Amino acid sequence: MTTTDPSKRFTTLPDDATLSATVVALEEHGFSVEVVDDLDAARKAVLARIPYGSSVMTNTSMTLTDTGIEDAVNGDGPYESARRKMLELDFQTQAQEMKVISGQSDYALGSVHAITRDGTLVIASASGSQLAAYAWGAANVIFVAGAQKLVPTLETARERVYQHSLKLEDVRAQAVYGQHSSVGKILEIHQELPGRIHVVLIRQVVGY
């Protein structure tokens, strides 16, 4: 009897045929797609799509951190950082204002936890704080994801969330927040009006 190591199962890059088929499926569901070779190219691709002066919300994502996109947006650059603006407020007394700022930016940036072969994006969250922007609130959404996140089916996507992504996020949450993480909500985006959601796929293992 043989078993599959979950870490290898969910961190293996797809072959070119699988990648190409997934790109086609995503485009058929209204997403625009760009495939790049490395982290530097991913950062350049994302920033090239955002007009100077736009309000941009960077949602928590190891991929945004590793590509340098988070720093490029929230530093002293040409963008209006929704995250910096939001963090200037007090959560206890201004939570609703924070939700408006984070949920209705010109551009919402983040990643996904899985992309199915037939073109569905799957994003898990403990609180759901970023999901409203992805689903409806933000005028534009850009997802950046390592190609290892491609999976054959929705069932496999959910397995990836619980067996791989959650375990790694739980370690990060304990280190950063001093508490465990959880999967409180899962968003599945099956279809989108063309032009709103752009997906940048990186031919490297990045994020989880």
Accessible surface in RSA format (square Angstrom, percent):
REM  Atomic radii and reference values for relative SASA: ProtOr
REM  Chains: A
REM  Algorithm: Lee & Richards
REM  Probe-radius: 1.40
REM  Slices: 20
REM RES _ NUM      All-atoms   Total-Side   Main-Chain    Non-polar    All polar
REM                ABS   REL    ABS   REL    ABS   REL    ABS   REL    ABS   REL
RES MET A   1   228.31 118.2 139.42  92.3  88.89 211.7 115.56  98.2 112.76 149.4
RES THR A   2   132.42  94.2 107.89 109.4  24.53  58.5  79.34 106.6  53.08  80.2
RES THR A   3   119.09  84.7  85.55  86.7  33.55  79.9  60.13  80.8  58.96  89.1
RES THR A   4    94.71  67.4  72.49  73.5  22.21  52.9  40.18  54.0  54.52  82.4
RES ASP A   5    67.14  47.0  55.27  55.0  11.87  28.1  27.39  64.5  39.75  39.6
RES PRO A   6    54.97  40.1  54.76  49.9   0.21   0.8  54.97  45.4   0.00   0.0
RES SER A   7    55.96  47.3  53.79  71.8   2.17   5.0  42.86  91.3  13.11  18.4
RES LYS A   8   143.09  69.8 141.46  86.8   1.63   3.9  85.35  76.8  57.74  61.5
RES ARG A   9   100.43  42.2  73.84  37.6  26.58  63.3  28.87  39.5  71.55  43.4
RES PHE A  10     3.02   1.5   2.15   1.3   0.87   2.3   3.02   1.8   0.00   0.0
RES THR A  11    45.97  32.7  37.22  37.7   8.75  20.9  23.91  32.1  22.06  33.4
RES THR A  12    90.90  64.7  75.98  77.0  14.92  35.6  65.09  87.4  25.81  39.0
RES LEU A  13    74.50  41.5  57.10  40.9  17.39  43.7  57.10  40.1  17.39  46.8
RES PRO A  14    34.65  25.3   8.14   7.4  26.51  96.4  19.03  15.7  15.62  97.1
RES ASP A  15    92.37  64.7  76.91  76.6  15.45  36.5  45.10 106.1  47.27  47.1
RES ASP A  16    99.08  69.4  94.49  94.1   4.59  10.9  34.64  81.5  64.44  64.3
RES ALA A  17    73.26  67.4  58.19  89.8  15.07  34.3  67.20  94.6   6.05  16.0
RES THR A  18    35.89  25.5  35.78  36.3   0.11   0.3  18.89  25.4  17.00  25.7
RES LEU A  19     7.81   4.3   7.81   5.6   0.00   0.0   7.81   5.5   0.00   0.0
RES SER A  20    65.29  55.2  59.97  80.0   5.32  12.2  34.92  74.4  30.37  42.5
RES ALA A  21    34.64  31.8  22.87  35.3  11.77  26.8  30.25  42.6   4.39  11.6
RES THR A  22     0.56   0.4   0.56   0.6   0.00   0.0   0.00   0.0   0.56   0.8
RES VAL A  23    23.45  15.4  23.45  21.2   0.00   0.0  23.45  20.4   0.00   0.0
RES VAL A  24    78.68  51.8  78.60  71.2   0.08   0.2  78.68  68.4   0.00   0.0
RES ALA A  25    10.88  10.0  10.34  16.0   0.54   1.2  10.81  15.2   0.07   0.2
RES LEU A  26     0.00   0.0   0.00   0.0   0.00   0.0   0.00   0.0   0.00   0.0
RES GLU A  27    89.49  51.4  72.55  54.9  16.94  40.3  23.50  45.5  65.99  53.9
RES GLU A  28   127.66  73.3  94.57  71.5  33.09  78.8  43.63  84.4  84.03  68.6
RES HIS A  29    50.11  27.4  50.11  34.8   0.00   0.0  22.66  23.4  27.45  31.9
RES GLY A  30     8.26  10.2   0.00   N/A   8.26  10.2   6.29  17.3   1.97   4.4
RES PHE A  31     4.14   2.1   0.00   0.0   4.14  10.8   0.65   0.4   3.49  10.0
RES SER A  32    40.76  34.4  35.43  47.3   5.33  12.3  37.98  80.9   2.79   3.9
RES VAL A  33    23.98  15.8   0.19   0.2  23.79  57.3   0.19   0.2  23.79  64.5
RES GLU A  34    59.88  34.4  55.12  41.7   4.76  11.3  27.85  53.9  32.03  26.2
RES VAL A  35    51.19  33.7  22.04  19.9  29.15  70.2  22.04  19.1  29.15  79.1
RES VAL A  36    16.76  11.0  11.73  10.6   5.03  12.1  16.76  14.6   0.00   0.0
RES ASP A  37    94.31  66.1  87.20  86.8   7.11  16.8  26.28  61.8  68.03  67.9
RES ASP A  38    55.51  38.9  55.51  55.2   0.00   0.0  14.99  35.3  40.52  40.4
RES LEU A  39    52.05  29.0  51.52  36.9   0.53   1.3  51.52  36.2   0.53   1.4
RES ASP A  40    60.08  42.1  57.25  57.0   2.83   6.7  28.54  67.2  31.54  31.5
RES ALA A  41    32.60  30.0  27.07  41.8   5.53  12.6  30.73  43.3   1.87   5.0
RES ALA A  42     0.00   0.0   0.00   0.0   0.00   0.0   0.00   0.0   0.00   0.0
RES ARG A  43    65.86  27.7  65.86  33.6   0.00   0.0   7.85  10.7  58.02  35.2
RES LYS A  44   126.78  61.9 119.78  73.5   7.01  16.7  76.41  68.8  50.38  53.7
RES ALA A  45    11.87  10.9   3.20   4.9   8.67  19.7  11.14  15.7   0.72   1.9
RES VAL A  46     0.00   0.0   0.00   0.0   0.00   0.0   0.00   0.0   0.00   0.0
RES LEU A  47    38.42  21.4  33.37  23.9   5.05  12.7  33.71  23.7   4.71  12.7
RES ALA A  48    90.27  83.0  46.29  71.4  43.99 100.1  59.15  83.3  31.12  82.4
RES ARG A  49   104.05  43.7  86.12  43.9  17.93  42.7  22.43  30.7  81.62  49.5
RES ILE A  50     4.45   2.5   0.00   0.0   4.45  10.7   0.38   0.3   4.07  11.0
RES PRO A  51    79.96  58.3  67.79  61.8  12.17  44.2  79.49  65.6   0.47   2.9
RES TYR A  52   171.21  79.9 143.64  81.7  27.57  71.7  96.77  72.7  74.44  91.8
RES GLY A  53    53.50  66.0   0.00   N/A  53.50  66.0  34.23  93.9  19.27  43.2
RES SER A  54    12.35  10.4   7.97  10.6   4.38  10.1   3.80   8.1   8.55  12.0
RES SER A  55    19.54  16.5  19.01  25.4   0.53   1.2  13.16  28.0   6.39   8.9
RES VAL A  56     0.00   0.0   0.00   0.0   0.00   0.0   0.00   0.0   0.00   0.0
RES MET A  57     4.55   2.4   4.55   3.0   0.00   0.0   4.55   3.9   0.00   0.0
RES THR A  58     0.98   0.7   0.37   0.4   0.61   1.5   0.37   0.5   0.61   0.9
RES ASN A  59    10.03   6.9   8.17   7.9   1.86   4.5   2.44   5.9   7.59   7.3
RES THR A  60    83.17  59.2  57.98  58.8  25.19  60.0  41.13  55.2  42.05  63.6
RES SER A  61    14.72  12.4   2.62   3.5  12.10  27.9  10.88  23.2   3.85   5.4
RES MET A  62    70.37  36.4  64.27  42.5   6.09  14.5  52.14  44.3  18.23  24.2
RES THR A  63     1.27   0.9   0.97   1.0   0.30   0.7   0.00   0.0   1.27   1.9
RES LEU A  64     0.91   0.5   0.91   0.7   0.00   0.0   0.91   0.6   0.00   0.0
RES THR A  65    65.68  46.7  53.97  54.7  11.71  27.9  45.48  61.1  20.20  30.5
RES ASP A  66    69.92  49.0  45.76  45.5  24.16  57.1  14.27  33.6  55.66  55.5
RES THR A  67     2.01   1.4   0.00   0.0   2.01   4.8   1.10   1.5   0.91   1.4
RES GLY A  68    21.93  27.0   0.00   N/A  21.93  27.0  19.40  53.2   2.53   5.7
RES ILE A  69     0.00   0.0   0.00   0.0   0.00   0.0   0.00   0.0   0.00   0.0
RES GLU A  70    48.61  27.9  48.61  36.8   0.00   0.0   9.15  17.7  39.46  32.2
RES ASP A  71   108.84  76.2 100.23  99.8   8.61  20.4  31.23  73.5  77.61  77.4
RES ALA A  72    31.68  29.1  14.04  21.7  17.65  40.1  26.86  37.8   4.82  12.8
RES VAL A  73     0.13   0.1   0.00   0.0   0.13   0.3   0.00   0.0   0.13   0.4
RES ASN A  74    25.80  17.8  18.13  17.5   7.68  18.5  15.44  37.2  10.36  10.0
RES GLY A  75    29.05  35.8   0.00   N/A  29.05  35.8  28.42  78.0   0.63   1.4
RES ASP A  76   149.02 104.4 104.85 104.4  44.17 104.5  41.61  97.9 107.42 107.1
RES GLY A  77    38.18  47.1   0.00   N/A  38.18  47.1  16.82  46.2  21.36  47.8
RES PRO A  78    59.04  43.0  38.32  34.9  20.71  75.3  53.20  43.9   5.84  36.3
RES TYR A  79    18.06   8.4   7.58   4.3  10.48  27.3   4.31   3.2  13.75  17.0
RES GLU A  80    83.82  48.1  76.36  57.8   7.46  17.8  36.16  69.9  47.66  38.9
RES SER A  81     5.14   4.3   0.11   0.2   5.03  11.6   0.11   0.2   5.03   7.0
RES ALA A  82     2.91   2.7   2.26   3.5   0.65   1.5   2.91   4.1   0.00   0.0
RES ARG A  83    48.75  20.5  48.75  24.9   0.00   0.0  16.42  22.4  32.33  19.6
RES ARG A  84   106.92  44.9 102.73  52.4   4.19  10.0  46.36  63.4  60.56  36.7
RES LYS A  85   101.87  49.7  99.05  60.8   2.82   6.7  55.57  50.0  46.30  49.3
RES MET A  86    22.33  11.6  22.33  14.8   0.00   0.0  14.91  12.7   7.42   9.8
RES LEU A  87   111.63  62.2  86.76  62.1  24.87  62.5  87.69  61.6  23.95  64.4
RES GLU A  88   143.40  82.3 104.54  79.1  38.87  92.5  45.07  87.2  98.34  80.3
RES LEU A  89    47.45  26.4  34.31  24.5  13.14  33.0  35.25  24.8  12.20  32.8
RES ASP A  90    68.70  48.1  62.59  62.3   6.11  14.5  30.41  71.6  38.29  38.2
RES PHE A  91   131.22  65.7 125.22  77.6   6.01  15.6 125.22  75.9   6.01  17.2
RES GLN A  92   153.80  86.0 121.41  88.7  32.40  77.1  47.07 100.2 106.74  81.0
RES THR A  93   108.48  77.2  74.81  75.8  33.67  80.2  74.12  99.6  34.36  51.9
RES GLN A  94    58.01  32.4  57.76  42.2   0.26   0.6  10.61  22.6  47.40  36.0
RES ALA A  95    27.18  25.0  23.95  37.0   3.23   7.4  23.95  33.7   3.23   8.6
RES GLN A  96   116.28  65.0 115.07  84.1   1.21   2.9  58.92 125.4  57.36  43.5
RES GLU A  97    85.62  49.2  82.57  62.5   3.05   7.3  47.05  91.0  38.57  31.5
RES MET A  98    22.91  11.9  22.69  15.0   0.22   0.5  22.91  19.5   0.00   0.0
RES LYS A  99   125.47  61.2 116.92  71.7   8.55  20.4  73.83  66.5  51.65  55.0
RES VAL A 100    81.37  53.5  78.47  71.0   2.90   7.0  80.35  69.8   1.02   2.8
RES ILE A 101    33.51  19.1  24.04  17.9   9.46  22.8  30.88  22.2   2.62   7.1
RES SER A 102    15.94  13.5  14.11  18.8   1.83   4.2   5.56  11.8  10.38  14.5
RES GLY A 103    10.12  12.5   0.00   N/A  10.12  12.5   9.35  25.6   0.78   1.7
RES GLN A 104   121.57  68.0  95.67  69.9  25.90  61.7  21.50  45.8 100.07  75.9
RES SER A 105     4.73   4.0   0.23   0.3   4.50  10.4   3.59   7.7   1.13   1.6
RES ASP A 106    61.06  42.8  60.74  60.5   0.32   0.8   9.43  22.2  51.63  51.5
RES TYR A 107    29.51  13.8  29.51  16.8   0.00   0.0  10.11   7.6  19.39  23.9
RES ALA A 108     0.00   0.0   0.00   0.0   0.00   0.0   0.00   0.0   0.00   0.0
RES LEU A 109     0.03   0.0   0.03   0.0   0.00   0.0   0.03   0.0   0.00   0.0
RES GLY A 110     0.22   0.3   0.00   N/A   0.22   0.3   0.22   0.6   0.00   0.0
RES SER A 111    15.70  13.3   8.11  10.8   7.59  17.5   8.93  19.0   6.77   9.5
RES VAL A 112     0.66   0.4   0.00   0.0   0.66   1.6   0.20   0.2   0.46   1.3
RES HIS A 113    39.92  21.8  39.92  27.7   0.00   0.0  13.93  14.4  26.00  30.2
RES ALA A 114     0.00   0.0   0.00   0.0   0.00   0.0   0.00   0.0   0.00   0.0
RES ILE A 115     0.05   0.0   0.00   0.0   0.05   0.1   0.00   0.0   0.05   0.1
RES THR A 116     0.49   0.3   0.49   0.5   0.00   0.0   0.49   0.7   0.00   0.0
RES ARG A 117   106.47  44.7 102.58  52.3   3.89   9.3  29.83  40.8  76.64  46.4
RES ASP A 118    89.74  62.9  84.08  83.7   5.66  13.4  42.61 100.3  47.13  47.0
RES GLY A 119     0.00   0.0   0.00   N/A   0.00   0.0   0.00   0.0   0.00   0.0
RES THR A 120     4.85   3.4   4.85   4.9   0.00   0.0   0.00   0.0   4.85   7.3
RES LEU A 121     0.00   0.0   0.00   0.0   0.00   0.0   0.00   0.0   0.00   0.0
RES VAL A 122     0.01   0.0   0.01   0.0   0.00   0.0   0.01   0.0   0.00   0.0
RES ILE A 123     1.83   1.0   1.83   1.4   0.00   0.0   1.83   1.3   0.00   0.0
RES ALA A 124     9.48   8.7   5.48   8.5   4.00   9.1   5.75   8.1   3.74   9.9
RES SER A 125    12.37  10.5   3.98   5.3   8.39  19.3   8.18  17.4   4.20   5.9
RES ALA A 126    53.76  49.4  34.04  52.5  19.71  44.8  34.38  48.4  19.37  51.3
RES SER A 127    72.93  61.6  53.48  71.4  19.45  44.8  52.26 111.3  20.67  29.0
RES GLY A 128    12.61  15.6   0.00   N/A  12.61  15.6   1.85   5.1  10.76  24.1
RES SER A 129    85.86  72.6  60.46  80.7  25.39  58.5  49.87 106.2  35.99  50.4
RES GLN A 130    28.66  16.0  27.53  20.1   1.13   2.7   4.81  10.2  23.85  18.1
RES LEU A 131    18.17  10.1  17.81  12.7   0.36   0.9  17.93  12.6   0.24   0.6
RES ALA A 132    68.28  62.8  57.44  88.6  10.84  24.7  66.25  93.3   2.03   5.4
RES ALA A 133     0.66   0.6   0.60   0.9   0.07   0.2   0.60   0.8   0.07   0.2
RES TYR A 134     3.43   1.6   3.26   1.9   0.16   0.4   0.19   0.1   3.23   4.0
RES ALA A 135    49.93  45.9  29.53  45.6  20.40  46.4  33.37  47.0  16.56  43.9
RES TRP A 136   217.24  87.2 206.38  99.9  10.86  25.5 176.35  94.0  40.89  66.3
RES GLY A 137    28.21  34.8   0.00   N/A  28.21  34.8  12.16  33.4  16.05  35.9
RES ALA A 138     1.16   1.1   0.00   0.0   1.16   2.6   0.00   0.0   1.16   3.1
RES ALA A 139    62.81  57.7  39.67  61.2  23.13  52.6  51.59  72.7  11.21  29.7
RES ASN A 140    40.73  28.1  40.73  39.4   0.00   0.0   3.59   8.6  37.14  35.9
RES VAL A 141     0.61   0.4   0.00   0.0   0.61   1.5   0.00   0.0   0.61   1.7
RES ILE A 142     2.60   1.5   2.60   1.9   0.00   0.0   2.60   1.9   0.00   0.0
RES PHE A 143     0.00   0.0   0.00   0.0   0.00   0.0   0.00   0.0   0.00   0.0
RES VAL A 144     0.05   0.0   0.05   0.0   0.00   0.0   0.05   0.0   0.00   0.0
RES ALA A 145     0.00   0.0   0.00   0.0   0.00   0.0   0.00   0.0   0.00   0.0
RES GLY A 146     0.00   0.0   0.00   N/A   0.00   0.0   0.00   0.0   0.00   0.0
RES ALA A 147     2.17   2.0   2.11   3.3   0.07   0.1   2.11   3.0   0.07   0.2
RES GLN A 148     4.07   2.3   0.71   0.5   3.36   8.0   0.20   0.4   3.88   2.9
RES LYS A 149     5.09   2.5   5.09   3.1   0.00   0.0   0.00   0.0   5.09   5.4
RES LEU A 150    21.20  11.8   2.17   1.6  19.03  47.8   2.44   1.7  18.76  50.5
RES VAL A 151     9.62   6.3   4.19   3.8   5.43  13.1   7.94   6.9   1.68   4.6
RES PRO A 152    87.37  63.7  74.79  68.2  12.58  45.7  77.71  64.2   9.65  60.0
RES THR A 153    67.23  47.8  62.95  63.8   4.28  10.2  64.10  86.1   3.13   4.7
RES LEU A 154    45.85  25.5  41.69  29.8   4.17  10.5  41.69  29.3   4.17  11.2
RES GLU A 155   118.53  68.1 114.97  87.0   3.56   8.5  37.70  72.9  80.83  66.0
RES THR A 156    16.90  12.0  16.86  17.1   0.04   0.1   5.55   7.5  11.35  17.2
RES ALA A 157     0.00   0.0   0.00   0.0   0.00   0.0   0.00   0.0   0.00   0.0
RES ARG A 158    99.48  41.8  99.16  50.5   0.32   0.8  37.14  50.8  62.34  37.8
RES GLU A 159    46.91  26.9  43.42  32.8   3.49   8.3  18.81  36.4  28.09  22.9
RES ARG A 160     0.01   0.0   0.01   0.0   0.00   0.0   0.00   0.0   0.01   0.0
RES VAL A 161     1.09   0.7   1.09   1.0   0.00   0.0   1.09   0.9   0.00   0.0
RES TYR A 162   108.55  50.7 101.33  57.7   7.22  18.8  75.16  56.5  33.38  41.2
RES GLN A 163    68.56  38.3  64.50  47.1   4.06   9.7  22.57  48.0  45.99  34.9
RES HIS A 164    15.48   8.5  13.74   9.5   1.74   4.5   7.37   7.6   8.11   9.4
RES SER A 165     3.56   3.0   3.46   4.6   0.10   0.2   3.56   7.6   0.00   0.0
RES LEU A 166    41.75  23.3  38.01  27.2   3.74   9.4  41.73  29.3   0.02   0.1
RES LYS A 167   125.30  61.1 117.90  72.3   7.40  17.6  81.31  73.2  43.98  46.8
RES LEU A 168    74.17  41.3  70.49  50.4   3.67   9.2  70.63  49.6   3.54   9.5
RES GLU A 169    44.01  25.3  44.01  33.3   0.00   0.0  24.18  46.8  19.83  16.2
RES ASP A 170    28.41  19.9  28.41  28.3   0.00   0.0   8.66  20.4  19.75  19.7
RES VAL A 171    98.88  65.1  96.56  87.4   2.32   5.6  97.52  84.7   1.36   3.7
RES ARG A 172    47.59  20.0  42.29  21.6   5.31  12.6  26.65  36.4  20.95  12.7
RES ALA A 173     3.67   3.4   3.67   5.7   0.00   0.0   3.67   5.2   0.00   0.0
RES GLN A 174    77.91  43.6  65.45  47.8  12.45  29.7  19.04  40.5  58.87  44.6
RES ALA A 175    88.96  81.8  45.53  70.3  43.42  98.8  57.63  81.2  31.33  83.0
RES VAL A 176    91.70  60.3  59.71  54.1  31.99  77.1  64.45  56.0  27.25  73.9
RES TYR A 177   121.39  56.7  90.21  51.3  31.17  81.1  77.30  58.1  44.09  54.4
RES GLY A 178    65.68  81.0   0.00   N/A  65.68  81.0  30.51  83.7  35.16  78.8
RES GLN A 179   114.85  64.2 108.64  79.4   6.21  14.8  28.35  60.3  86.51  65.6
RES HIS A 180   127.80  69.8 109.56  76.1  18.24  46.7  77.23  79.6  50.56  58.8
RES SER A 181    23.96  20.2   6.80   9.1  17.16  39.5   5.63  12.0  18.33  25.7
RES SER A 182    62.13  52.5  56.85  75.9   5.28  12.2  39.06  83.2  23.06  32.3
RES VAL A 183    30.93  20.4   6.03   5.5  24.90  60.0   6.13   5.3  24.80  67.3
RES GLY A 184    47.02  58.0   0.00   N/A  47.02  58.0  19.12  52.5  27.89  62.5
RES LYS A 185   113.79  55.5 106.91  65.6   6.89  16.4  72.87  65.6  40.92  43.6
RES ILE A 186    57.54  32.7  24.43  18.2  33.11  79.8  24.43  17.6  33.11  89.8
RES LEU A 187    33.73  18.8  31.82  22.8   1.91   4.8  33.73  23.7   0.00   0.0
RES GLU A 188    48.67  27.9  30.23  22.9  18.43  43.9  11.49  22.2  37.17  30.3
RES ILE A 189    13.07   7.4  10.32   7.7   2.75   6.6  13.07   9.4   0.00   0.0
RES HIS A 190    83.47  45.6  79.89  55.5   3.58   9.2  57.50  59.3  25.97  30.2
RES GLN A 191   112.59  63.0  93.05  68.0  19.54  46.5  51.47 109.6  61.12  46.4
RES GLU A 192    25.50  14.6  20.02  15.1   5.48  13.0   4.41   8.5  21.09  17.2
RES LEU A 193   140.02  78.0 138.20  98.9   1.82   4.6 138.54  97.3   1.48   4.0
RES PRO A 194   115.00  83.8  90.63  82.6  24.37  88.6  91.36  75.4  23.65 147.0
RES GLY A 195    62.38  76.9   0.00   N/A  62.38  76.9  36.68 100.7  25.70  57.6
RES ARG A 196    37.68  15.8  32.18  16.4   5.49  13.1  31.68  43.3   6.00   3.6
RES ILE A 197     0.80   0.5   0.09   0.1   0.72   1.7   0.75   0.5   0.06   0.2
RES HIS A 198    10.54   5.8  10.44   7.3   0.10   0.3  10.44  10.8   0.10   0.1
RES VAL A 199     0.00   0.0   0.00   0.0   0.00   0.0   0.00   0.0   0.00   0.0
RES VAL A 200     0.00   0.0   0.00   0.0   0.00   0.0   0.00   0.0   0.00   0.0
RES LEU A 201     0.26   0.1   0.26   0.2   0.00   0.0   0.26   0.2   0.00   0.0
RES ILE A 202     0.20   0.1   0.00   0.0   0.20   0.5   0.20   0.1   0.00   0.0
RES ARG A 203   103.94  43.6  91.32  46.5  12.63  30.1  29.61  40.5  74.33  45.0
RES GLN A 204    67.65  37.8  66.19  48.4   1.47   3.5  20.61  43.9  47.04  35.7
RES VAL A 205    77.53  51.0  51.53  46.6  26.01  62.7  51.53  44.8  26.01  70.5
RES VAL A 206     9.08   6.0   3.47   3.1   5.61  13.5   9.08   7.9   0.00   0.0
RES GLY A 207    18.96  23.4   0.00   N/A  18.96  23.4   3.23   8.9  15.73  35.2
RES TYR A 208    38.37  17.9  34.01  19.3   4.36  11.3  34.94  26.3   3.43   4.2
END  Absolute sums over single chains surface
CHAIN  1 A    10333.8       8283.9       2049.9       5823.3       4510.6
END  Absolute sums over all chains
TOTAL         10333.8       8283.9       2049.9       5823.3       4510.6
